[in-house]
Each structure stands twice: as C-alpha cells, then as structure tokens.
Amino acid sequence: MKFVSTDVLEIAFHEFGPADGPVVILMHGFPYDPRCYDDVAALLAKKGIRSLVPYLRGYGPTRFLFDDTPRSGEQAALGADLLAFMDALDIQQAVLGGFDWGGRAACIVAALWPERVQGLLSCGVGYNIQDIAGAANPAPPEEEALYWYMYYFHTLRGRTALENNRKGLCQFIWKIWSPTWAFDQATYDATAASFENSDFVDIVIHSYQHRFGGIPGDPSVAEIEARLATQPDISAPSIIFKGADDGVDPPSDEDAIKSHFKGEFRQEILPGVGHNPPQEAPENFTVALLELLKMPGN
C-alpha cells in the first residue's frame, strides 16, 4: 500500500512491477476495488510493466484532506482525480485501463487530456462519458429495468439499504452483473472491506443522483463537467471489452460505440464474462494492455 496526496485527496494505491517500466494505470468501478486487478498486475509485472492501481474516492484507505470538500461522485470529479494522481506521481503518459466508474475516469482523461494517454482499454459501454443533458430521455424498457439500482439510490430507502447493508447489497450486484462468474466468499470479502470508507455512501448516492441532473455538482470541477457536456471524442488507440454475460451493460452495436473514437479502435466481446473483465478474464485484459503498449502479448 502506498499513498500520494493531491489538492483534494490522499489517494491509496498499489504498485506492481519495476519502477522504471512502462506505466499502466488500472481503475476499478462500483462496487469493486483494486483487488480486481491483482492477477492482471501480476501478469504485467512479469513483462516488466509498472502497474498503478488506485482506490477511488470513497473506497478503502483513500481519504479527503478537508472536511468541507464536497463528497461528489460525479464523472468530472473522477476524471480530475485520475489526472491529479498522474500529476502527483509525475507520470506524463500512461496506458489507462478501467471499467464502470474507473472506465469513465479513464475515458475522461483520454478525451480531455489526450497527450497524457498512450492507449485506452475501456469496458462495458465503451464510450463511458455521461450525457447528463440527455439523461431525461428514457432508454428502451428492457434497458431501463437493468438500472433499478440507480433509481433505488434516488430514494431514502435505497440510501438506507446502502448504509445498513452495503455488503449484502453490493454482493447481490456482483452476482447479477456477472451471473456466470463463480467467485467465492473470500474473494468478495477482500473487496467489500473497501466499502467501509466513511465517504462511500455519500459518494455513491451523489454519483447516481448527479448523472440524472437532479442535484448540483462540485463547483471546483464545473469547468470539466461543461467540457464533458460536449461529448468530446477520444483520439487515443482504444480497445473496448464487452462481457457477453454482462448483466447491466450487455453487448451493444459497435458502430454506435465507435462514433466517439477517432483513433485506432477495436471491440471484443468476451464469452462467459460479466461486468468485471479484469477479474473474470485477466489474461485477455493483460494481452489487450500489452497490445496498447505495443508489446508482445505472449
């Protein structure tokens, strides 16, 4: 475990591989933590790659430096945190890999600060930057049903469930989002400890309420949020992974995803994989990162 401070956070992170190796930054999502990258980082270390795996705001030992900082889970804050993490460690350029919230942070940095990104591995929806202005437009009912948890977190009932039974609720989410992944209790428990962060509930609730435009964001990242509202394109070489069994972001049309990617691009659907590709298919994830690093995968 290592720590680095930004203007806002003391970010806890794990580091694998040689200090002078090419850099990959691996970003987890909700409700996960850096443990999802243990196998990927070990495989990369054998190739001489330096992997950095931070805990997002509200997870594990990561802490806010000041009590009066808004506990925002909005997309602009996640992107700003990743950029500040890179700055604090003096990392000028890296390959970014992520899924869920972590994929969103990676997409944001790739879109707004392209000179900092050698390549991007994003999972699920692929172009993971929220169109908050269009959030009131309903999706098809089959898709809407998958988002029950987002609507749940708009209610006092949902917040109370997250406060009082975060471990049980998040384990249920793991099961339905990755229905063919036979994880054991010890694997889940190793991650669930990260949900005991005192800011976890506030940040999760803010994230799911803000993305629908229902509550204000953090004024300090308003300029970033305004830039994201234009739905900026991504020029970095990009690989998109879709889990064939993903219970919340099932595979969708490649052309719709590709419209925002202007550099080298490919999409791959992973059979037998759900919402958490790095932990469910670490070999595939590692080979894709090596491809973006322009290194041999075997």
N, C-alpha and C positions, 0 to 999 in steps of 0.2 A: 504494500500500500504506500502510495506517495501522495503528496499534496502540492498544489500550486494555487496562488492567490491571484484573482483578477480584481477589477474595481468593485465587483459585487459579491463574488463567491470565494470561498476556499473550496476548490474542486479536488475531490479524492479521485485517484486513478490508479490503475495497474499498468505496469510497463513490462514488456516481454522483449526478448531478443537483444542484439548488440546495440549499444548507444550510438554507434556510427552507421547503422544500417539505414536503408531507405525507410521512410516513415509511412505507416498506415494508422489512421485513427478510426476506431470502431465504436459506433454509437448505438446504445440499446434503446428500447422503447418502453411503452406502458403495456402491461405491468411486468417488466423484466429488470435486469440489472447486468453489470459486466460479466457475470458468470456465464452468460450465453455465448461469450467469445473465448472461453478457456481453451477449447480444442482448436479453434481457428488460430488463436495467437500462438499456441504451442507448435502447430504446423508451420506457421510463418517464421517462427524463431529458428527452426531447423534450416530455413532457406536464407537466414541472415537478415531477416526483416525486423525492424523495430516497430512493435505494436503498442499503441497507447489506447487504453480503454477507460474513459472517464465515467463516473457516476453523474447522471443528470441532476439538475437542481431538484431537490425534494427526495432524493434517493440516497440510501446508505450514509456514508460519513460526509458527503458534500453539505456544506453549511453556508448560509448567508452571513456576510460580515456585519450587517447592520439590521437592527430590529425594524427600522422604518422602510426598508426596501419592499416594494410590493411583491407578494408571493404569486407572481404571474407565471402561468404555464403556457402563455400564448406562443405562437410559432416564432415571432420576431425575437423573443427572449431566448428561445432555444438556439436559434441561429447566432445571436450575439454571444451567447455563452461559448459556443464552439469556436468562433473566431477569436474571442478573448483567451480561450485555452491555448490556441495555437500561438497567439502573440506572447503569452506569458512564458511559454516554453521555447520561444524564438524559432518556431517551425514556419518556414516561409512557404513551403509547399508540401502537400501530402496527398496520398490516395485516401479517400473517405469511403467508409462502408457503414451502412446503417439500415434499420428497419423501424417501422412505426414512428414514434417521436424522433428517434435517432436518425432515421432516414430523412425526416423532414428537416432537421438541423443540417444534415449533410447537403441536401438539395438547396437549401437557402444559401449556404456559403458558396456552393458551386455556381449558383445563379448570380449572386451579387458581388462576389469577390473571385472571379474565375481564375485570376493569376495565382491563387493560393491552392488550386485543386488540380492535381495531375490526372486524376480519374475518379469516377463515382460508381459505387455499387449500391443501388437502392432497391428495396424490396417492396412487395405489395403493389400499391397504386403507381409506383414508379416516380411520376412527377408528383412529389409529395408536398407541394406548396398549396396551402388552403386558399380557395377563392371565397373569402368571407363575405364580400359584397353579394355573391350569388348563393349564399348559404340558405336563403329562404326558399329557393327553388327545390321542390321535392324530387327525390330520385324515384325510380320505379318501386312499387311496394315491396317486392322481393328484396331489394337492396335496403330499403328503409328498415325492414324487420331486423336486419343484421346490426343496426345501430341502436338497439334497445338501450344499451349501457350509456350511450351519450345522453339520451333523453332522461334516463334514470338519474344521472348526475345533475340534471337541472332541478331536481326536487329535493326537499328536505329529507324525504325518505331515503333517497339514494345516497345523499351525503352521510346520513346516519349509518347506513349499511357499511359504507367505506370506512367510517370512523371506528365502528364497533366490531366489524368482521372483515377487515381488509384482507386477511389471509385467506379466509374461505371464499370470499367473492372473487379475488384475483385467481385463485386456483381453479375455480369454475370457468373463468375466462380462458385460462390456459387450455382447459380440456375442450371447450367448444371451438376455440380458434385453431387448435391443432389436434383434431379428433383422431388422427392415426399415429400420433406420437406417444409412445408408451413410456413417458417419463416416470420415475419413481418418486416417492415422497421425499427422500433425501435431496434429490435434485431440486425439487420445488422449494423445500425449506431453506436451502442455501441462498436462494434468491429472495424469498419472502422476508428475510431479515432486513432487507433494504427498504421495505415499505414502512418500517417503524420510525423513519425520519420524521421529526416533528412538523415538517412543512409538507409532507407527502399529500395529505388530504386537501389542503388549501390549493396546492398547485394542480392536482388532478382536476378538482372541481373547476378551477379557473380555466384550465385548458379547454374543457369540454363546453363550458358556457361561452367563453370568448369566441370560439370558432364559429358559433352561430350568430355572432354580432349582438348578443344580448347584454353584455357587460363591457365596461371600458377596459382598455389595456394599460400597460405601464407607460406613462408618458416618456420615459427615457428611451424607449425603443419605438416610439411612434413613427419616426422617420423611416426606420427599417420596415415597419408594417405598411407604410404608404408605398414603398418601393415594391413590396410583395403584392400589393393590390393590382399592380400592372401585369401580374403573372409572367415574370421575366423568364426568358429562355435559358437553357443550360448548354454551354458550348463544350464542356469537358467530355472526353471519351466516357461513355456510360454503359453499364450493364444493368439490366433490370431482371431481378429474380421474382417469379411468382410461384407460390406454393400451390400445386394442383389441388390440395386439400385445405387451403386456407379458408377458415370459417367466417372471416369478416371481410377479407379483400380477395374474393375468388378471381381467377384469371379473367382478364378483360381484353378488349380489342387492342392489338399492338399499334395500329395506326393512330388511335386516339392518344395513346401514351407518347408516341414518338413525336407528336406535333410540337412539343416544347424542347426537344433535344436536337440540337443543331450540329453536334459533332458526331464522331463515331458512336454507333449505337447498336445494341442488340438486346433482345429479350429472350429469357429462357424460362420455361415452365418446368418446375421440379416435381416429378411424380412422387406421391407418398409423403409430401412435405406440406406442413401447415403454415402458420403465420410467423414462425420463428426460424427462418432458414439457417442462420449460423449455428444454432444448437442442434437442429434436426438434420442438417446436411453440411457439416463442417468442411468436408473435403471439397464439395462443389464450391462453397463460399471461398475457400482458400485459393483454389485454382483460378477463380474469377478475379480475385485481388491480384494474383501474380500476373494475370493477363494485362491488367491495367497498369501494373508496374513494369510491364514488358519484360517479364522474367519467365523462364520455362516453368510449367506447372507440375512436371513430374520429376 
